């Protein structure tokens, strides 16, 4: 996102606002960044406006004539360590959460998990449950799907307008994530099939779905389950290609953000696929234990892999002979996430509750947070200034950066 240049007229506008320039500077100095975001979101409903004011503050801080000398350490200013905890609803029949993602509006977080619902025959039927949590209004909105047979994966399309959900039997749902459209089942008893503007369902042959990933143009969708990856044409609603992994069951898959290239992980190897002709173009035996996650860098050339051997490895597709760098954690790697703004920083979560921040050029973490239980998933605010993760105890924790300090 480009940051526009602040003009003198805009400077006057900031000074005449209700809070005033002096008040904004005090807020910037004495509180965490989320307070500024909250003010701007409520007043202007604009992330661009936040970027403008933040750039204006930085320009003023760097100007010695204004007397503000604040410490903007290149790495430490990016670390989120002011915490806020939200306890999700806990029910006796609820299973662990499966996925977490921050929506593009910067205001809402989607949490997906699977719960077992007891039927009259005393059998347990898996049900999918998605919570949309408003960061500025802590109430939760839940949406239950009548036909979902257990949540397998949940992703946000690149257009930023729809959530794509896959259940365990291979059905794919496309949902509008606007809060007004995500109505609670208790308020609306109508069948979801009658709401074509809110939900679209495509049935596939994939069983035991574990991951989904949209193509850069949102035309195709990679669906991983069992020992195969299916390529779904979203517009035609047909499965075009199946990528067969004949040895082990796949644990994750992700489409390259720029190219026709898919990464998959399984119990022993990392594989790269060309979805156009269903060819396995590379195999890497980089981990000595099962590989749990693979994550592309936004540049389309680098990717991270993490496994149960407690190692994270950074690769470059232009030279796959050896990793670019290797990082270590205290537990089995469960999730990885690149920083959305600073491309050299990523964060990892592990089975021991550690959240580690790394730079690509250094092997040791630059900071870390702790949780009481296994980290299930992790994500950044679109601006990168707030990080959130969810653990196995259904605790959703937010971490915001420290305010800049005088020196």
N, C-alpha and C positions, 0 to 999 in steps of 0.2 A: 504494500500500500504506500503510495507516494505521499510525502508530507508537504503540503503546500506552504509557500512562503508567507509569513505574517506581514501584512502591510501596516502602515501607520494608522490607517482608519480602523483596522482590526484591533490595534493596540488601544486606541481610544475606546473601542467597544468593550474590551475586557475591563478597562478601568471603570466604565460606567455601569457595569453589571452590579447586581444587588450585593454580591459578595465583595466586589471590588478587587483591584489588583493586589493591594497589601494583604487582604484576607486570603487570597489565593496563594500568595507566597508563603504565608504562615501555615496554611493547610499543607502546602507542598513540603515544608520543612518539618512539621511536627506530627504528621499522620502518614499512614501508609498510602500507597498509590490508589488503593481501591476506593478511598474516600473521594478522591478527585473524580474517579470514574463514575461513582455513584451520583455525584453532583451533576456531572455533565450528561449522564444518561437520563436522569430525571428531568433536566432542564431542556436539553437540546436533542436527546435521542440520537446522538451521532458519534460514532467512533472516530470519524474524520476530525470532528471538532476537538475531541480529546487529543488526537495526535498533534493538531495545530497548537493547542495550548501547551502541551508537553514540550514541543519544540521551542515555543516561545520562552518557557521557563528555562530551558537549557541554554538558550542564547543569552538570557539575562544573567544566568549564573556564571557563564563563561566570561561575561563582561565585567572586568575588575572595577569599573567606575561605579557599579551598583553596590559594591560592598559585600556581595554574596559569594562565599568560597565554600562550595560543597564538594564532598568526596564522591566522585563518580568513578569508582574503581571498575575497570572494564569487565571483570568477571564477577566480583562480589555484588555489584549492583544488579546483577541478573538473578541472584539467588533469592528464592521465595522462602522466608522463614517466619513471617508473622502468621499465626495459625487461627483458624476458625473451624469448629467441628459441628457436623450435622449428623444426628443419629437417625437412620432410616427406620421406617416402620418394621418391627420385628414380629413375625408370626411363627407359631410352632411348626407350621408346615412349609415354611419358606426355605428355599435352598440358597446357596451362595450367589451373589451377583456375578454376572458374566462379562459385562462391558460397560464402559463409561465414555462419554464424549461431550465436549463443550460445543454448543451450537454456534453458528456463525454470527448470530446477533449479539453475542457476547454477554447475554443476560441469562441464559438458560443452560442447564446441564441435563443430559439424558442419561439415565441409568437403567440398564436392562438386566433382568435376572429371571430365573426360572423357578417356579414354585410348583409343588405337587398338590393337586386338588383331589380330595377324597370323594369318590362317587358312591352311589347307593350300593354298589356291589363290593365295596371295601377295597377296590383297586385304586391305584394312584395314577392319575392321568396328568402328565406334565402340562403346565400352562405357562404361557409367556406373559411377562409383566414389564411394562416400561413406565418409569417415573420421569416426569419432566419437572425439574426443580428450578424455580426462579431464584436467582442469586440475590436479588434485592427484596424479594418477598418470599420468605422461607416456606410458604405453604407448598404442599406437594399435589400434583395432579397425576392420577393414575389412569391408564387405559388398558383394559383387558381385551384380549382377542379370543373370540369364540372358537375359532378353528385352529389356532396355533398349537402345535404339538411340541411344546418345549422350545425355549429360545436357544438358537444356535449361535447367532452373531448379529451385530447391528452396526451399520456404518452410515455416515452422512455423504450423500452424493456431492460431487464436485461443484454442482450448480448452487449448493448451499440452501436448497429449498425443500429437499425431501430426505427423510430417513428411510433407508432400505433395511429390512429385517428379514432374517432367514430362520426358519424353525427346523427342528431336528429331522423332519420327514422331507425336507427339501422345498417347501413352499416359500416363495419370496413375496414380501409385502413392501409396497412403496407408500409412504405416509407423509402427509403434510405436517410439519412439526409446529405450526403456529398453535399457540396454547389454546386459542378459542376453538380450534378444530379437534383438539385432543380432549374429548369429553369423558368424564367418568362413567363407567358402565352403570353405576347406580343411578345416574341422572338420565341416561339414554339407553333404553332397552332394545332399540331397533337393531336389526341385523346389520353387521358391518358391510355386507354385500350391497346394501341399498345406498351406500355412501360412496359412489364411484369417484366423487371429487376429492375424497379424503383418503381413500385406500384403493390400491390396485394389487391384485394377487396373481402370481404366475406359479404354476406347479412345475416342478422338475423331477428328475429321477434320482437325484442325489439323496443318499441316506446318511444319517448320522452327521449332519452338516456341522462343521466346526468354524468356518470362516468364510467371509465374502469380501470382495473388493471390486469397486467400479473402475472402468477404464478412464483415462483422462478426459474423454469427451462424454462420458456417461451413456454411451451407446451400448457397450458390452458390460457384462458382469461376470467376474470369476467366482465360482462357487466351489469350495473345497469340502469334501466329505469322504470318509473311508479312504480308499487308495486312489482317488481320482480327483481331478479338477475339471469342472464343466464350464464352458464358455456360453453364457446366455446372451442372446440378442434381445435387448429390452423392448425395442420397438416392435419386432416381429413376434416376440414371446415364444421363441423356440431355442432349444439347445443346439448349438452349431457344432462344437468340437468338445471332445473329451480327452484330457491329458491323463494318461494312465501311469500311475506310480506303482509298479508291480511288486515292490518289496515290502514297504512299510506304510502304515496309515499316516496321512498328512496331519500335521498339527497346526499349520497356519499358511496363509497365502496372501500376497499383496501385489497389485498391479503397479508397474513402474509409472510414476507421475507424468512422464513425458514420452515414453516409448512403448512399442508393442513387445513388452517383456514382463514376465511374471516370475516372482520368487516364491518358492514353497519350501517348507521345512518338514522333516519327519523324524523318525526315531534315530536316524543315523546320519543323514546328509542334508545339505542345502542344494536345491536344484533351481536352475534358471530355465524357463520355458519360452518358446516363441509361439504365441497363441494363433498365429496365422496359419501355421502348418503342423501344429501339435508336436513340435520337435523339442526334445530335451537337449538343450545346447550346452549345458555345463552342469557338473556335479562336484560339490566340494565336501570333503570329509574333514571339516575344520574343528569339530568338537568330538571329544571322546565319550560323550554321553548324549542322550536324546536332545535334539534341538527343539526348543519350544516356541520361538518367535523370530521372525525376520521383518525388518523395517527399512524401506527405501528412504534415502535422503531426497529432499525436494529437487536437488540438481539432476536426479536421474542417473547418476554415475556411481554413487556410493550407497552401500547398504550395511545395516547392522544385523548381526545374528546373536541370539542368546540361548543358552541351553542349561541343562541340569548339572553340567560340570562347573557352574558358577562363573563361566567366562562369557564375555561380550567381545565380539570381534567385528572390526570395521574392514570392509572390502571395497575395492574399486573394480568395476567390471572391465576396465581397460587393461588390468593386470591382475588376474585371479590366482597367480602362482602362490602368493602368500598374503596374509592380512596386512593392511596398512598399519593397524595398531590393535592391541589386545588389552582389555580391561577386566578387572576381577571384582567380584561381589562376594558377600558373605553367605548367600543362599542361592537356590535355584532361580534363574531368571524367569520372571512371569510376564513382564511387559517392558516395552521400550517406547520412547517418544522423543522426537526431535523438537528443539525449541523453534517456535514459528517465526521468530524474528532473527535471532542470532544463530546462524546456520552451523556454527562450530560447537554448539552445546547440545547435549541430549541428557535425558534422565532415564533411570532404570528402576524397576521395582522387583523385589525378590520374595522368596517364600518365608524369609525370616522377618519381614516387615521393614526392610531397609529401602529407602528411596535415595539413590545416589545421583549426583550431578557430575557429569564429565565434560571435559574439553577433548576434542578429537586428537589434539597433539600431545596430550598428557595421559599417562596411565593411571595416576592416582585421582580419586574424586576431589573436586573442589569444594564440595559441601554435601551434606546428607541430612535427611530427616528420618524419624523412626515411627513405626506403628506397632500396635500390640499384636498384630496377626499378619498373615500372608497378604501381600499386595495383589489385588485382582487386576486393576487397570488404572491408568494414569493419563491425564491430559492437561494441556495448557489452555488458558484463555487465548482467543485469537490474537491479542496484543502481546502475549507472552509475559505479562506482569503478574498473573495469578496462576498458580498450579493447583490442581485438585487430584486426589486419588481416593479409591475406595478399597477397603480391606475385607477380609473374610467375615468379620463381625458386623458388616454393613455400616461401618462408620465412614462417612464421606467427609474428608478433611480438605480444607482450603488453606493454601499458603500464599501470602502476599509478600512482596519485597519490603525490606526495611526502608524507612524514609532516609533520604540523603542526610548525612551528618556533617556538621561544621568541623573544620580542622585548623 
